[in-house]
Amino acid sequence: MEKIMMIFINVFIFVGFLANPVIIDSNSKIINKYDFLIQRDNLDLDINDVLDSKEFVTLNNENLNFGINDDIIWLRYLVKNVTREHEKYLFINNPSLDNIELYIVKGGNVIQTSKGGRLDDFSERVIRSKSIIFKIDLPHGENIEIYLKVKSINKTIITASINDIHTIERLINRENIIFGIFTGVIVGLFFL
């Protein structure tokens, strides 16, 4: 009886997740509602194993610190793009993450994959920035699942947003200005 109850609760949580996507309705949208799964014991599941997993835990409106460890963290976001622009950018606001694999899933099928992270070759990035940015295709009006597989030896705190290209350009410009000011101060102190 207890096992049947646990199955019912897991199905209820999963159905609740699928029923409430994050609506992408503007130029920039923070996606702070997601499910997570922590892989331990040197398991290296692939996306097909994870798609069938009932072990995801839902997290709403928080940025969880997964700590410093060897765990592999899987994140699952459900989004629905109601803008007319299908070309979007997933911005991960933690450039110190070592490796991230991105999977876009529609109707149970993987329709896009991509890799990024701190250890990724800078010249191969879609957007030349120290930040981790993925170009994604989000069809209009459809529920899309975004899976991130995160492996990092650094502190694993993940905040993400989905943006249009103009917002990404503003974020990068601000990043460059702050870096320029910081560099100017350091160079100025060197000559004192």
VMD Tcl script that draws the C-alpha trace (Angstrom):
set ca {
  {0.00 0.00 0.00}
  {2.82 2.39 0.88}
  {4.53 1.72 -2.48}
  {1.28 2.46 -4.38}
  {0.91 5.70 -2.43}
  {4.49 6.78 -3.34}
  {3.83 6.05 -7.02}
  {0.63 8.10 -6.85}
  {2.46 11.03 -5.21}
  {5.26 10.93 -7.81}
  {2.76 10.85 -10.68}
  {0.81 13.70 -9.07}
  {3.96 15.83 -8.72}
  {5.01 15.07 -12.32}
  {1.55 15.89 -13.70}
  {1.51 19.08 -11.62}
  {4.88 20.02 -13.11}
  {3.63 19.43 -16.64}
  {0.46 21.42 -16.03}
  {2.27 24.61 -14.95}
  {4.93 25.70 -17.42}
  {6.90 28.91 -17.04}
  {5.36 31.27 -19.59}
  {7.90 33.05 -21.79}
  {5.97 36.22 -22.61}
  {8.59 38.97 -22.69}
  {12.15 39.76 -23.78}
  {13.60 38.27 -20.60}
  {12.19 35.71 -18.19}
  {13.89 34.29 -15.12}
  {13.06 30.60 -14.85}
  {13.17 29.85 -11.16}
  {10.70 26.96 -11.15}
  {12.30 23.64 -11.94}
  {12.74 20.02 -10.95}
  {16.10 18.60 -9.99}
  {17.69 15.19 -9.74}
  {21.04 14.50 -8.08}
  {23.09 11.61 -9.47}
  {25.46 10.02 -7.00}
  {27.60 6.87 -6.81}
  {29.39 7.57 -10.11}
  {26.27 6.84 -12.14}
  {26.34 8.56 -15.50}
  {22.80 8.46 -16.79}
  {22.04 9.61 -20.29}
  {19.08 11.73 -21.34}
  {16.90 8.67 -22.10}
  {17.36 7.36 -18.55}
  {16.52 10.77 -17.13}
  {13.42 11.27 -19.30}
  {11.90 8.19 -17.65}
  {13.01 9.06 -14.11}
  {10.40 9.55 -11.40}
  {12.99 10.76 -8.90}
  {12.94 14.47 -9.78}
  {12.15 16.83 -6.90}
  {10.27 20.07 -7.59}
  {11.73 23.39 -6.46}
  {9.81 26.67 -6.75}
  {11.11 30.24 -6.48}
  {14.49 29.48 -4.93}
  {18.06 29.23 -6.07}
  {19.36 26.05 -4.54}
  {23.04 25.71 -3.70}
  {24.02 22.15 -4.60}
  {27.41 22.62 -2.91}
  {30.90 21.52 -3.88}
  {31.00 17.80 -4.72}
  {31.30 15.27 -7.53}
  {27.55 14.87 -8.02}
  {25.94 15.29 -11.40}
  {22.91 17.57 -11.20}
  {20.05 17.30 -13.68}
  {17.62 20.22 -13.92}
  {14.31 20.09 -15.75}
  {12.39 23.22 -16.74}
  {9.00 23.27 -18.44}
  {8.47 26.40 -20.53}
  {5.90 27.68 -22.97}
  {6.88 30.41 -25.42}
  {3.94 32.71 -26.18}
  {6.05 35.31 -28.01}
  {6.30 35.27 -31.79}
  {10.10 34.90 -31.63}
  {11.15 31.25 -31.54}
  {14.89 32.00 -31.37}
  {15.77 32.49 -27.71}
  {18.87 32.31 -25.54}
  {19.26 30.44 -22.27}
  {21.55 32.47 -20.00}
  {23.17 30.63 -17.06}
  {24.27 33.15 -14.46}
  {27.22 31.19 -13.10}
  {30.24 31.22 -15.45}
  {32.27 28.97 -13.10}
  {30.31 25.80 -13.94}
  {32.65 23.31 -15.65}
  {30.38 21.35 -18.03}
  {26.74 21.73 -18.96}
  {24.84 19.61 -21.45}
  {21.57 21.06 -22.74}
  {18.69 18.96 -24.08}
  {15.49 20.44 -25.52}
  {12.68 17.88 -25.42}
  {9.32 18.10 -27.18}
  {6.76 15.33 -26.79}
  {9.31 12.97 -25.25}
  {11.80 13.40 -28.13}
  {15.10 15.26 -27.93}
  {15.00 17.98 -30.62}
  {18.17 19.90 -29.73}
  {21.41 19.26 -27.84}
  {24.27 21.55 -26.97}
  {27.29 21.71 -24.66}
  {28.86 24.56 -22.77}
  {30.60 25.56 -19.59}
  {33.79 27.07 -18.23}
  {35.93 24.35 -19.79}
  {34.31 24.83 -23.22}
  {36.56 26.34 -25.90}
  {35.84 30.09 -26.00}
  {36.15 30.27 -29.80}
  {33.37 27.68 -30.22}
  {30.78 29.54 -28.14}
  {27.66 30.77 -29.92}
  {27.94 34.10 -28.09}
  {31.46 35.23 -27.18}
  {31.07 35.84 -23.48}
  {32.48 34.49 -20.24}
  {28.89 33.69 -19.29}
  {27.28 30.42 -20.35}
  {24.73 31.11 -23.08}
  {22.88 28.58 -25.23}
  {20.94 29.45 -28.38}
  {17.65 27.54 -28.21}
  {14.63 27.14 -30.45}
  {11.29 27.41 -28.61}
  {8.28 26.91 -30.89}
  {5.36 29.27 -30.31}
  {2.60 28.06 -27.99}
  {4.01 24.60 -27.17}
  {5.17 23.09 -23.89}
  {8.89 22.38 -24.13}
  {11.08 20.67 -21.54}
  {14.62 21.92 -21.05}
  {17.07 19.53 -19.36}
  {20.48 20.62 -18.09}
  {23.11 18.11 -17.01}
  {25.60 19.95 -14.81}
  {29.01 18.63 -13.77}
  {31.27 20.97 -11.84}
  {33.85 20.88 -9.08}
  {32.99 24.48 -8.15}
  {30.07 25.63 -6.03}
  {26.98 24.68 -8.00}
  {24.44 27.47 -7.84}
  {22.32 27.75 -10.94}
  {20.12 30.66 -11.92}
  {18.84 30.85 -15.45}
  {16.83 33.12 -17.71}
  {15.48 32.92 -21.23}
  {16.11 36.04 -23.28}
  {15.93 37.49 -26.76}
  {19.11 38.57 -28.57}
  {18.72 42.26 -27.61}
  {18.62 41.43 -23.89}
  {21.67 39.16 -24.26}
  {23.57 41.98 -26.01}
  {22.72 44.36 -23.13}
  {23.88 41.78 -20.55}
  {27.18 41.28 -22.38}
  {27.72 45.04 -22.77}
  {27.17 45.52 -19.03}
  {29.58 42.65 -18.33}
  {32.22 44.27 -20.57}
  {31.80 47.70 -18.94}
  {32.22 46.24 -15.44}
  {35.29 44.29 -16.57}
  {36.73 47.47 -18.15}
  {36.21 49.47 -14.96}
  {37.78 46.72 -12.86}
  {40.76 46.48 -15.23}
  {41.18 50.27 -15.19}
  {41.24 50.35 -11.39}
  {43.85 47.55 -11.23}
  {46.06 49.23 -13.85}
  {45.67 52.58 -12.04}
  {46.73 51.02 -8.73}
  {49.76 49.47 -10.42}
  {51.08 52.92 -11.39}
  {50.59 54.49 -7.95}
}
mol new
graphics top color blue
foreach p $ca { graphics top sphere $p radius 0.5 }
foreach p [lrange $ca 0 end-1] q [lrange $ca 1 end] { graphics top cylinder $p $q radius 0.2 }
display resetview
